[in-house]
Each structure stands twice: as structure tokens, then as C-alpha cells.
Amino acid sequence: MRRIAFSAVVAGAVFAAAGCGGGEESTPVSSPGAPASATLAIQHVDDGCHVWSDGRRQGSQMSVRLSSGGALTVRNNDVDVHRLIQLAGPELTLGSPMMMGAGAAIVFPEPGTYRLATEVVEVEGMDEMMEVETEGPDNELRLIVEVS
């Protein structure tokens, strides 16, 4: 069971996303060629707690192709607070933890392979809590961004 900050927005999102599932496969977000931008969401699901979503596909692992100087927008639609962390690649500037409904735009200034993940952040001082049950262990969200 996970303890999550309660709000009307969170409660509505839990019910709206309850039917979504996720897989373990790596799913490309963009078509061949390197676009200047891409968008991903961190989506709440019952099985595994959260997945990446590009609006068409979902999974705990995704890959994105961007042109040098391109931007990836990440929106947190999960009930957990997520922080993006960099595992490998040229140095990036990443924002602060994202509450549900918040987003971040990450600019990839130079070519290379960037490896990112998210970590769930506990928020202190949240008085009203609700419990959301999920099945199985939480997915580890991994992201590969290929920049050319």
C-alpha cells in the first residue's frame, strides 16, 4: 500500500487511470528522424503503480529520439511525486520534484545517449493522506533519450 497526498484532483485521477496497464518492453516514442520535441507522461496504473505513456503506448521503459537542442516535456499524471534523475550521458539540468499535475521541460543541448529514471519522493507535511492499493512491486521507470 502506498500513502499518497489527498486532494480532489488526486482522487479523480486515481479512478480515471485505474484501467491502465503497463509492460516491461522498451517503446519508441518518435518515428525515424530526430524531432525537436517530444512529450511523455508518468501515468498511474494498478499493476506496477506507474508507467511512462506517450498517449498511444505505455511501459516502464521508453526511448525517445530528439535533435540536438531538442526538448522533452514530462508531465506527472501519477499520484506519487516523481523526481527525474540522470543515470548517464552529457550533463543535463533537471528540475525539482513534480507533484501530480506538474511538468518539466528538459533541453538536451548536445548529441549523445542520455539515460534517465525517476524516483518517488516522499513529501513531508502533507496532513491529509489517502491509501491507494496497487498490485505487485512498483515499476522502475527508465528512459533512454538518443540525441543526434
Phi and psi in radians as a Rosetta constraint file:
Dihedral C 1 N 2 CA 2 C 2 CIRCULARHARMONIC -2.019 0.35
Dihedral N 2 CA 2 C 2 N 3 CIRCULARHARMONIC 2.449 0.35
Dihedral C 2 N 3 CA 3 C 3 CIRCULARHARMONIC -1.694 0.35
Dihedral N 3 CA 3 C 3 N 4 CIRCULARHARMONIC 2.145 0.35
Dihedral C 3 N 4 CA 4 C 4 CIRCULARHARMONIC -2.237 0.35
Dihedral N 4 CA 4 C 4 N 5 CIRCULARHARMONIC 2.520 0.35
Dihedral C 4 N 5 CA 5 C 5 CIRCULARHARMONIC -1.050 0.35
Dihedral N 5 CA 5 C 5 N 6 CIRCULARHARMONIC 2.372 0.35
Dihedral C 5 N 6 CA 6 C 6 CIRCULARHARMONIC -1.689 0.35
Dihedral N 6 CA 6 C 6 N 7 CIRCULARHARMONIC 2.391 0.35
Dihedral C 6 N 7 CA 7 C 7 CIRCULARHARMONIC -2.775 0.35
Dihedral N 7 CA 7 C 7 N 8 CIRCULARHARMONIC 2.893 0.35
Dihedral C 7 N 8 CA 8 C 8 CIRCULARHARMONIC -1.082 0.35
Dihedral N 8 CA 8 C 8 N 9 CIRCULARHARMONIC -0.623 0.35
Dihedral C 8 N 9 CA 9 C 9 CIRCULARHARMONIC -1.128 0.35
Dihedral N 9 CA 9 C 9 N 10 CIRCULARHARMONIC -0.771 0.35
Dihedral C 9 N 10 CA 10 C 10 CIRCULARHARMONIC -1.100 0.35
Dihedral N 10 CA 10 C 10 N 11 CIRCULARHARMONIC -0.827 0.35
Dihedral C 10 N 11 CA 11 C 11 CIRCULARHARMONIC -1.039 0.35
Dihedral N 11 CA 11 C 11 N 12 CIRCULARHARMONIC -0.759 0.35
Dihedral C 11 N 12 CA 12 C 12 CIRCULARHARMONIC -1.115 0.35
Dihedral N 12 CA 12 C 12 N 13 CIRCULARHARMONIC -0.685 0.35
Dihedral C 12 N 13 CA 13 C 13 CIRCULARHARMONIC -1.191 0.35
Dihedral N 13 CA 13 C 13 N 14 CIRCULARHARMONIC -0.624 0.35
Dihedral C 13 N 14 CA 14 C 14 CIRCULARHARMONIC -1.066 0.35
Dihedral N 14 CA 14 C 14 N 15 CIRCULARHARMONIC -0.807 0.35
Dihedral C 14 N 15 CA 15 C 15 CIRCULARHARMONIC -1.217 0.35
Dihedral N 15 CA 15 C 15 N 16 CIRCULARHARMONIC -0.639 0.35
Dihedral C 15 N 16 CA 16 C 16 CIRCULARHARMONIC -1.195 0.35
Dihedral N 16 CA 16 C 16 N 17 CIRCULARHARMONIC -0.588 0.35
Dihedral C 16 N 17 CA 17 C 17 CIRCULARHARMONIC -1.693 0.35
Dihedral N 17 CA 17 C 17 N 18 CIRCULARHARMONIC -0.039 0.35
Dihedral C 17 N 18 CA 18 C 18 CIRCULARHARMONIC -1.023 0.35
Dihedral N 18 CA 18 C 18 N 19 CIRCULARHARMONIC -0.486 0.35
Dihedral C 18 N 19 CA 19 C 19 CIRCULARHARMONIC -1.500 0.35
Dihedral N 19 CA 19 C 19 N 20 CIRCULARHARMONIC -0.021 0.35
Dihedral C 19 N 20 CA 20 C 20 CIRCULARHARMONIC -1.452 0.35
Dihedral N 20 CA 20 C 20 N 21 CIRCULARHARMONIC 2.551 0.35
Dihedral C 20 N 21 CA 21 C 21 CIRCULARHARMONIC -2.226 0.35
Dihedral N 21 CA 21 C 21 N 22 CIRCULARHARMONIC 2.988 0.35
Dihedral C 21 N 22 CA 22 C 22 CIRCULARHARMONIC -2.460 0.35
Dihedral N 22 CA 22 C 22 N 23 CIRCULARHARMONIC 2.768 0.35
Dihedral C 22 N 23 CA 23 C 23 CIRCULARHARMONIC -2.127 0.35
Dihedral N 23 CA 23 C 23 N 24 CIRCULARHARMONIC 3.092 0.35
Dihedral C 23 N 24 CA 24 C 24 CIRCULARHARMONIC -1.715 0.35
Dihedral N 24 CA 24 C 24 N 25 CIRCULARHARMONIC -0.055 0.35
Dihedral C 24 N 25 CA 25 C 25 CIRCULARHARMONIC -1.378 0.35
Dihedral N 25 CA 25 C 25 N 26 CIRCULARHARMONIC 2.694 0.35
Dihedral C 25 N 26 CA 26 C 26 CIRCULARHARMONIC -1.431 0.35
Dihedral N 26 CA 26 C 26 N 27 CIRCULARHARMONIC 2.265 0.35
Dihedral C 26 N 27 CA 27 C 27 CIRCULARHARMONIC -2.114 0.35
Dihedral N 27 CA 27 C 27 N 28 CIRCULARHARMONIC 2.054 0.35
Dihedral C 27 N 28 CA 28 C 28 CIRCULARHARMONIC -1.164 0.35
Dihedral N 28 CA 28 C 28 N 29 CIRCULARHARMONIC 2.459 0.35
Dihedral C 28 N 29 CA 29 C 29 CIRCULARHARMONIC -1.593 0.35
Dihedral N 29 CA 29 C 29 N 30 CIRCULARHARMONIC -0.705 0.35
Dihedral C 29 N 30 CA 30 C 30 CIRCULARHARMONIC -1.927 0.35
Dihedral N 30 CA 30 C 30 N 31 CIRCULARHARMONIC 2.845 0.35
Dihedral C 30 N 31 CA 31 C 31 CIRCULARHARMONIC -1.399 0.35
Dihedral N 31 CA 31 C 31 N 32 CIRCULARHARMONIC 2.979 0.35
Dihedral C 31 N 32 CA 32 C 32 CIRCULARHARMONIC -0.934 0.35
Dihedral N 32 CA 32 C 32 N 33 CIRCULARHARMONIC 2.649 0.35
Dihedral C 32 N 33 CA 33 C 33 CIRCULARHARMONIC 1.650 0.35
Dihedral N 33 CA 33 C 33 N 34 CIRCULARHARMONIC 2.830 0.35
Dihedral C 33 N 34 CA 34 C 34 CIRCULARHARMONIC -1.994 0.35
Dihedral N 34 CA 34 C 34 N 35 CIRCULARHARMONIC 1.813 0.35
Dihedral C 34 N 35 CA 35 C 35 CIRCULARHARMONIC -1.260 0.35
Dihedral N 35 CA 35 C 35 N 36 CIRCULARHARMONIC 2.865 0.35
Dihedral C 35 N 36 CA 36 C 36 CIRCULARHARMONIC -1.415 0.35
Dihedral N 36 CA 36 C 36 N 37 CIRCULARHARMONIC -0.300 0.35
Dihedral C 36 N 37 CA 37 C 37 CIRCULARHARMONIC -2.665 0.35
Dihedral N 37 CA 37 C 37 N 38 CIRCULARHARMONIC 2.778 0.35
Dihedral C 37 N 38 CA 38 C 38 CIRCULARHARMONIC -2.646 0.35
Dihedral N 38 CA 38 C 38 N 39 CIRCULARHARMONIC 2.800 0.35
Dihedral C 38 N 39 CA 39 C 39 CIRCULARHARMONIC -2.325 0.35
Dihedral N 39 CA 39 C 39 N 40 CIRCULARHARMONIC 2.363 0.35
Dihedral C 39 N 40 CA 40 C 40 CIRCULARHARMONIC -2.305 0.35
Dihedral N 40 CA 40 C 40 N 41 CIRCULARHARMONIC 2.702 0.35
Dihedral C 40 N 41 CA 41 C 41 CIRCULARHARMONIC -2.159 0.35
Dihedral N 41 CA 41 C 41 N 42 CIRCULARHARMONIC 2.597 0.35
Dihedral C 41 N 42 CA 42 C 42 CIRCULARHARMONIC -1.659 0.35
Dihedral N 42 CA 42 C 42 N 43 CIRCULARHARMONIC 2.014 0.35
Dihedral C 42 N 43 CA 43 C 43 CIRCULARHARMONIC -1.926 0.35
Dihedral N 43 CA 43 C 43 N 44 CIRCULARHARMONIC 2.407 0.35
Dihedral C 43 N 44 CA 44 C 44 CIRCULARHARMONIC -1.333 0.35
Dihedral N 44 CA 44 C 44 N 45 CIRCULARHARMONIC 2.387 0.35
Dihedral C 44 N 45 CA 45 C 45 CIRCULARHARMONIC -2.426 0.35
Dihedral N 45 CA 45 C 45 N 46 CIRCULARHARMONIC 2.766 0.35
Dihedral C 45 N 46 CA 46 C 46 CIRCULARHARMONIC -1.249 0.35
Dihedral N 46 CA 46 C 46 N 47 CIRCULARHARMONIC -0.730 0.35
Dihedral C 46 N 47 CA 47 C 47 CIRCULARHARMONIC -1.659 0.35
Dihedral N 47 CA 47 C 47 N 48 CIRCULARHARMONIC 1.756 0.35
Dihedral C 47 N 48 CA 48 C 48 CIRCULARHARMONIC 1.755 0.35
Dihedral N 48 CA 48 C 48 N 49 CIRCULARHARMONIC -0.024 0.35
Dihedral C 48 N 49 CA 49 C 49 CIRCULARHARMONIC 1.329 0.35
Dihedral N 49 CA 49 C 49 N 50 CIRCULARHARMONIC -0.811 0.35
Dihedral C 49 N 50 CA 50 C 50 CIRCULARHARMONIC -2.720 0.35
Dihedral N 50 CA 50 C 50 N 51 CIRCULARHARMONIC 2.687 0.35
Dihedral C 50 N 51 CA 51 C 51 CIRCULARHARMONIC -2.535 0.35
Dihedral N 51 CA 51 C 51 N 52 CIRCULARHARMONIC 2.831 0.35
Dihedral C 51 N 52 CA 52 C 52 CIRCULARHARMONIC -1.347 0.35
Dihedral N 52 CA 52 C 52 N 53 CIRCULARHARMONIC 2.589 0.35
Dihedral C 52 N 53 CA 53 C 53 CIRCULARHARMONIC -2.476 0.35
Dihedral N 53 CA 53 C 53 N 54 CIRCULARHARMONIC 2.352 0.35
Dihedral C 53 N 54 CA 54 C 54 CIRCULARHARMONIC -1.845 0.35
Dihedral N 54 CA 54 C 54 N 55 CIRCULARHARMONIC 0.183 0.35
Dihedral C 54 N 55 CA 55 C 55 CIRCULARHARMONIC 1.658 0.35
Dihedral N 55 CA 55 C 55 N 56 CIRCULARHARMONIC -0.310 0.35
Dihedral C 55 N 56 CA 56 C 56 CIRCULARHARMONIC -2.085 0.35
Dihedral N 56 CA 56 C 56 N 57 CIRCULARHARMONIC -0.647 0.35
Dihedral C 56 N 57 CA 57 C 57 CIRCULARHARMONIC -2.302 0.35
Dihedral N 57 CA 57 C 57 N 58 CIRCULARHARMONIC 2.770 0.35
Dihedral C 57 N 58 CA 58 C 58 CIRCULARHARMONIC -2.352 0.35
Dihedral N 58 CA 58 C 58 N 59 CIRCULARHARMONIC 2.635 0.35
Dihedral C 58 N 59 CA 59 C 59 CIRCULARHARMONIC -3.118 0.35
Dihedral N 59 CA 59 C 59 N 60 CIRCULARHARMONIC 2.832 0.35
Dihedral C 59 N 60 CA 60 C 60 CIRCULARHARMONIC -1.332 0.35
Dihedral N 60 CA 60 C 60 N 61 CIRCULARHARMONIC -0.288 0.35
Dihedral C 60 N 61 CA 61 C 61 CIRCULARHARMONIC -2.224 0.35
Dihedral N 61 CA 61 C 61 N 62 CIRCULARHARMONIC 2.414 0.35
Dihedral C 61 N 62 CA 62 C 62 CIRCULARHARMONIC -2.432 0.35
Dihedral N 62 CA 62 C 62 N 63 CIRCULARHARMONIC 2.813 0.35
Dihedral C 62 N 63 CA 63 C 63 CIRCULARHARMONIC -2.331 0.35
Dihedral N 63 CA 63 C 63 N 64 CIRCULARHARMONIC 2.562 0.35
Dihedral C 63 N 64 CA 64 C 64 CIRCULARHARMONIC -2.346 0.35
Dihedral N 64 CA 64 C 64 N 65 CIRCULARHARMONIC 2.480 0.35
Dihedral C 64 N 65 CA 65 C 65 CIRCULARHARMONIC -1.951 0.35
Dihedral N 65 CA 65 C 65 N 66 CIRCULARHARMONIC 2.358 0.35
Dihedral C 65 N 66 CA 66 C 66 CIRCULARHARMONIC -2.430 0.35
Dihedral N 66 CA 66 C 66 N 67 CIRCULARHARMONIC 2.741 0.35
Dihedral C 66 N 67 CA 67 C 67 CIRCULARHARMONIC -1.437 0.35
Dihedral N 67 CA 67 C 67 N 68 CIRCULARHARMONIC 2.752 0.35
Dihedral C 67 N 68 CA 68 C 68 CIRCULARHARMONIC -0.986 0.35
Dihedral N 68 CA 68 C 68 N 69 CIRCULARHARMONIC 2.303 0.35
Dihedral C 68 N 69 CA 69 C 69 CIRCULARHARMONIC 1.513 0.35
Dihedral N 69 CA 69 C 69 N 70 CIRCULARHARMONIC -0.016 0.35
Dihedral C 69 N 70 CA 70 C 70 CIRCULARHARMONIC -1.268 0.35
Dihedral N 70 CA 70 C 70 N 71 CIRCULARHARMONIC 2.886 0.35
Dihedral C 70 N 71 CA 71 C 71 CIRCULARHARMONIC -2.186 0.35
Dihedral N 71 CA 71 C 71 N 72 CIRCULARHARMONIC 2.456 0.35
Dihedral C 71 N 72 CA 72 C 72 CIRCULARHARMONIC -1.945 0.35
Dihedral N 72 CA 72 C 72 N 73 CIRCULARHARMONIC 2.182 0.35
Dihedral C 72 N 73 CA 73 C 73 CIRCULARHARMONIC -1.738 0.35
Dihedral N 73 CA 73 C 73 N 74 CIRCULARHARMONIC 2.221 0.35
Dihedral C 73 N 74 CA 74 C 74 CIRCULARHARMONIC -2.046 0.35
Dihedral N 74 CA 74 C 74 N 75 CIRCULARHARMONIC 2.244 0.35
Dihedral C 74 N 75 CA 75 C 75 CIRCULARHARMONIC -2.045 0.35
Dihedral N 75 CA 75 C 75 N 76 CIRCULARHARMONIC 2.315 0.35
Dihedral C 75 N 76 CA 76 C 76 CIRCULARHARMONIC -1.606 0.35
Dihedral N 76 CA 76 C 76 N 77 CIRCULARHARMONIC 1.813 0.35
Dihedral C 76 N 77 CA 77 C 77 CIRCULARHARMONIC -1.793 0.35
Dihedral N 77 CA 77 C 77 N 78 CIRCULARHARMONIC 0.222 0.35
Dihedral C 77 N 78 CA 78 C 78 CIRCULARHARMONIC -1.575 0.35
Dihedral N 78 CA 78 C 78 N 79 CIRCULARHARMONIC 2.785 0.35
Dihedral C 78 N 79 CA 79 C 79 CIRCULARHARMONIC -1.366 0.35
Dihedral N 79 CA 79 C 79 N 80 CIRCULARHARMONIC -0.307 0.35
Dihedral C 79 N 80 CA 80 C 80 CIRCULARHARMONIC -1.462 0.35
Dihedral N 80 CA 80 C 80 N 81 CIRCULARHARMONIC 2.714 0.35
Dihedral C 80 N 81 CA 81 C 81 CIRCULARHARMONIC -1.499 0.35
Dihedral N 81 CA 81 C 81 N 82 CIRCULARHARMONIC 2.242 0.35
Dihedral C 81 N 82 CA 82 C 82 CIRCULARHARMONIC -2.055 0.35
Dihedral N 82 CA 82 C 82 N 83 CIRCULARHARMONIC 2.513 0.35
Dihedral C 82 N 83 CA 83 C 83 CIRCULARHARMONIC -2.096 0.35
Dihedral N 83 CA 83 C 83 N 84 CIRCULARHARMONIC 2.303 0.35
Dihedral C 83 N 84 CA 84 C 84 CIRCULARHARMONIC -1.363 0.35
Dihedral N 84 CA 84 C 84 N 85 CIRCULARHARMONIC 2.376 0.35
Dihedral C 84 N 85 CA 85 C 85 CIRCULARHARMONIC -2.242 0.35
Dihedral N 85 CA 85 C 85 N 86 CIRCULARHARMONIC 2.537 0.35
Dihedral C 85 N 86 CA 86 C 86 CIRCULARHARMONIC -1.685 0.35
Dihedral N 86 CA 86 C 86 N 87 CIRCULARHARMONIC 2.281 0.35
Dihedral C 86 N 87 CA 87 C 87 CIRCULARHARMONIC -1.753 0.35
Dihedral N 87 CA 87 C 87 N 88 CIRCULARHARMONIC -0.561 0.35
Dihedral C 87 N 88 CA 88 C 88 CIRCULARHARMONIC -2.839 0.35
Dihedral N 88 CA 88 C 88 N 89 CIRCULARHARMONIC 2.861 0.35
Dihedral C 88 N 89 CA 89 C 89 CIRCULARHARMONIC 1.884 0.35
Dihedral N 89 CA 89 C 89 N 90 CIRCULARHARMONIC 3.052 0.35
Dihedral C 89 N 90 CA 90 C 90 CIRCULARHARMONIC -0.975 0.35
Dihedral N 90 CA 90 C 90 N 91 CIRCULARHARMONIC 2.599 0.35
Dihedral C 90 N 91 CA 91 C 91 CIRCULARHARMONIC -1.052 0.35
Dihedral N 91 CA 91 C 91 N 92 CIRCULARHARMONIC 2.388 0.35
Dihedral C 91 N 92 CA 92 C 92 CIRCULARHARMONIC -2.120 0.35
Dihedral N 92 CA 92 C 92 N 93 CIRCULARHARMONIC 2.810 0.35
Dihedral C 92 N 93 CA 93 C 93 CIRCULARHARMONIC -1.823 0.35
Dihedral N 93 CA 93 C 93 N 94 CIRCULARHARMONIC 2.037 0.35
Dihedral C 93 N 94 CA 94 C 94 CIRCULARHARMONIC -1.931 0.35
Dihedral N 94 CA 94 C 94 N 95 CIRCULARHARMONIC 2.571 0.35
Dihedral C 94 N 95 CA 95 C 95 CIRCULARHARMONIC -1.383 0.35
Dihedral N 95 CA 95 C 95 N 96 CIRCULARHARMONIC -2.998 0.35
Dihedral C 95 N 96 CA 96 C 96 CIRCULARHARMONIC -1.413 0.35
Dihedral N 96 CA 96 C 96 N 97 CIRCULARHARMONIC 3.008 0.35
Dihedral C 96 N 97 CA 97 C 97 CIRCULARHARMONIC -0.959 0.35
Dihedral N 97 CA 97 C 97 N 98 CIRCULARHARMONIC 2.542 0.35
Dihedral C 97 N 98 CA 98 C 98 CIRCULARHARMONIC -1.861 0.35
Dihedral N 98 CA 98 C 98 N 99 CIRCULARHARMONIC 2.075 0.35
Dihedral C 98 N 99 CA 99 C 99 CIRCULARHARMONIC -1.257 0.35
Dihedral N 99 CA 99 C 99 N 100 CIRCULARHARMONIC 2.942 0.35
Dihedral C 99 N 100 CA 100 C 100 CIRCULARHARMONIC -1.031 0.35
Dihedral N 100 CA 100 C 100 N 101 CIRCULARHARMONIC 2.303 0.35
Dihedral C 100 N 101 CA 101 C 101 CIRCULARHARMONIC 1.606 0.35
Dihedral N 101 CA 101 C 101 N 102 CIRCULARHARMONIC -0.223 0.35
Dihedral C 101 N 102 CA 102 C 102 CIRCULARHARMONIC -1.541 0.35
Dihedral N 102 CA 102 C 102 N 103 CIRCULARHARMONIC 2.870 0.35
Dihedral C 102 N 103 CA 103 C 103 CIRCULARHARMONIC -2.497 0.35
Dihedral N 103 CA 103 C 103 N 104 CIRCULARHARMONIC 3.024 0.35
Dihedral C 103 N 104 CA 104 C 104 CIRCULARHARMONIC -2.548 0.35
Dihedral N 104 CA 104 C 104 N 105 CIRCULARHARMONIC 2.542 0.35
Dihedral C 104 N 105 CA 105 C 105 CIRCULARHARMONIC -1.978 0.35
Dihedral N 105 CA 105 C 105 N 106 CIRCULARHARMONIC 2.180 0.35
Dihedral C 105 N 106 CA 106 C 106 CIRCULARHARMONIC -1.960 0.35
Dihedral N 106 CA 106 C 106 N 107 CIRCULARHARMONIC 2.191 0.35
Dihedral C 106 N 107 CA 107 C 107 CIRCULARHARMONIC -1.687 0.35
Dihedral N 107 CA 107 C 107 N 108 CIRCULARHARMONIC 2.329 0.35
Dihedral C 107 N 108 CA 108 C 108 CIRCULARHARMONIC -1.840 0.35
Dihedral N 108 CA 108 C 108 N 109 CIRCULARHARMONIC 1.669 0.35
Dihedral C 108 N 109 CA 109 C 109 CIRCULARHARMONIC -1.283 0.35
Dihedral N 109 CA 109 C 109 N 110 CIRCULARHARMONIC -0.364 0.35
Dihedral C 109 N 110 CA 110 C 110 CIRCULARHARMONIC -2.481 0.35
Dihedral N 110 CA 110 C 110 N 111 CIRCULARHARMONIC 2.741 0.35
Dihedral C 110 N 111 CA 111 C 111 CIRCULARHARMONIC -1.066 0.35
Dihedral N 111 CA 111 C 111 N 112 CIRCULARHARMONIC 2.626 0.35
Dihedral C 111 N 112 CA 112 C 112 CIRCULARHARMONIC 2.655 0.35
Dihedral N 112 CA 112 C 112 N 113 CIRCULARHARMONIC 3.135 0.35
Dihedral C 112 N 113 CA 113 C 113 CIRCULARHARMONIC -1.864 0.35
Dihedral N 113 CA 113 C 113 N 114 CIRCULARHARMONIC 2.064 0.35
Dihedral C 113 N 114 CA 114 C 114 CIRCULARHARMONIC -1.830 0.35
Dihedral N 114 CA 114 C 114 N 115 CIRCULARHARMONIC 2.336 0.35
Dihedral C 114 N 115 CA 115 C 115 CIRCULARHARMONIC -2.038 0.35
Dihedral N 115 CA 115 C 115 N 116 CIRCULARHARMONIC 2.182 0.35
Dihedral C 115 N 116 CA 116 C 116 CIRCULARHARMONIC -2.204 0.35
Dihedral N 116 CA 116 C 116 N 117 CIRCULARHARMONIC 2.828 0.35
Dihedral C 116 N 117 CA 117 C 117 CIRCULARHARMONIC -2.555 0.35
Dihedral N 117 CA 117 C 117 N 118 CIRCULARHARMONIC 3.047 0.35
Dihedral C 117 N 118 CA 118 C 118 CIRCULARHARMONIC -2.121 0.35
Dihedral N 118 CA 118 C 118 N 119 CIRCULARHARMONIC 2.708 0.35
Dihedral C 118 N 119 CA 119 C 119 CIRCULARHARMONIC -2.240 0.35
Dihedral N 119 CA 119 C 119 N 120 CIRCULARHARMONIC 2.502 0.35
Dihedral C 119 N 120 CA 120 C 120 CIRCULARHARMONIC -1.411 0.35
Dihedral N 120 CA 120 C 120 N 121 CIRCULARHARMONIC 2.319 0.35
Dihedral C 120 N 121 CA 121 C 121 CIRCULARHARMONIC -1.937 0.35
Dihedral N 121 CA 121 C 121 N 122 CIRCULARHARMONIC 2.259 0.35
Dihedral C 121 N 122 CA 122 C 122 CIRCULARHARMONIC -1.409 0.35
Dihedral N 122 CA 122 C 122 N 123 CIRCULARHARMONIC 2.337 0.35
Dihedral C 122 N 123 CA 123 C 123 CIRCULARHARMONIC -1.850 0.35
Dihedral N 123 CA 123 C 123 N 124 CIRCULARHARMONIC 2.054 0.35
Dihedral C 123 N 124 CA 124 C 124 CIRCULARHARMONIC -1.425 0.35
Dihedral N 124 CA 124 C 124 N 125 CIRCULARHARMONIC 2.698 0.35
Dihedral C 124 N 125 CA 125 C 125 CIRCULARHARMONIC 1.490 0.35
Dihedral N 125 CA 125 C 125 N 126 CIRCULARHARMONIC 0.107 0.35
Dihedral C 125 N 126 CA 126 C 126 CIRCULARHARMONIC -1.551 0.35
Dihedral N 126 CA 126 C 126 N 127 CIRCULARHARMONIC 1.857 0.35
Dihedral C 126 N 127 CA 127 C 127 CIRCULARHARMONIC -1.247 0.35
Dihedral N 127 CA 127 C 127 N 128 CIRCULARHARMONIC -0.828 0.35
Dihedral C 127 N 128 CA 128 C 128 CIRCULARHARMONIC -1.547 0.35
Dihedral N 128 CA 128 C 128 N 129 CIRCULARHARMONIC 2.102 0.35
Dihedral C 128 N 129 CA 129 C 129 CIRCULARHARMONIC -2.150 0.35
Dihedral N 129 CA 129 C 129 N 130 CIRCULARHARMONIC 2.651 0.35
Dihedral C 129 N 130 CA 130 C 130 CIRCULARHARMONIC -2.298 0.35
Dihedral N 130 CA 130 C 130 N 131 CIRCULARHARMONIC 2.748 0.35
Dihedral C 130 N 131 CA 131 C 131 CIRCULARHARMONIC -1.878 0.35
Dihedral N 131 CA 131 C 131 N 132 CIRCULARHARMONIC 2.333 0.35
Dihedral C 131 N 132 CA 132 C 132 CIRCULARHARMONIC -2.113 0.35
Dihedral N 132 CA 132 C 132 N 133 CIRCULARHARMONIC 2.069 0.35
Dihedral C 132 N 133 CA 133 C 133 CIRCULARHARMONIC -1.493 0.35
Dihedral N 133 CA 133 C 133 N 134 CIRCULARHARMONIC 2.395 0.35
Dihedral C 133 N 134 CA 134 C 134 CIRCULARHARMONIC -2.273 0.35
Dihedral N 134 CA 134 C 134 N 135 CIRCULARHARMONIC 2.831 0.35
Dihedral C 134 N 135 CA 135 C 135 CIRCULARHARMONIC -1.724 0.35
Dihedral N 135 CA 135 C 135 N 136 CIRCULARHARMONIC 2.432 0.35
Dihedral C 135 N 136 CA 136 C 136 CIRCULARHARMONIC 1.237 0.35
Dihedral N 136 CA 136 C 136 N 137 CIRCULARHARMONIC 3.107 0.35
Dihedral C 136 N 137 CA 137 C 137 CIRCULARHARMONIC -1.229 0.35
Dihedral N 137 CA 137 C 137 N 138 CIRCULARHARMONIC 2.712 0.35
Dihedral C 137 N 138 CA 138 C 138 CIRCULARHARMONIC -1.151 0.35
Dihedral N 138 CA 138 C 138 N 139 CIRCULARHARMONIC 2.400 0.35
Dihedral C 138 N 139 CA 139 C 139 CIRCULARHARMONIC -1.144 0.35
Dihedral N 139 CA 139 C 139 N 140 CIRCULARHARMONIC 2.490 0.35
Dihedral C 139 N 140 CA 140 C 140 CIRCULARHARMONIC -1.603 0.35
Dihedral N 140 CA 140 C 140 N 141 CIRCULARHARMONIC 2.023 0.35
Dihedral C 140 N 141 CA 141 C 141 CIRCULARHARMONIC -1.466 0.35
Dihedral N 141 CA 141 C 141 N 142 CIRCULARHARMONIC 2.128 0.35
Dihedral C 141 N 142 CA 142 C 142 CIRCULARHARMONIC -2.152 0.35
Dihedral N 142 CA 142 C 142 N 143 CIRCULARHARMONIC 2.538 0.35
Dihedral C 142 N 143 CA 143 C 143 CIRCULARHARMONIC -2.465 0.35
Dihedral N 143 CA 143 C 143 N 144 CIRCULARHARMONIC 2.309 0.35
Dihedral C 143 N 144 CA 144 C 144 CIRCULARHARMONIC -1.968 0.35
Dihedral N 144 CA 144 C 144 N 145 CIRCULARHARMONIC 2.231 0.35
Dihedral C 144 N 145 CA 145 C 145 CIRCULARHARMONIC -2.060 0.35
Dihedral N 145 CA 145 C 145 N 146 CIRCULARHARMONIC 2.002 0.35
Dihedral C 145 N 146 CA 146 C 146 CIRCULARHARMONIC -1.665 0.35
Dihedral N 146 CA 146 C 146 N 147 CIRCULARHARMONIC 2.087 0.35
Dihedral C 146 N 147 CA 147 C 147 CIRCULARHARMONIC -2.020 0.35
Dihedral N 147 CA 147 C 147 N 148 CIRCULARHARMONIC 2.200 0.35
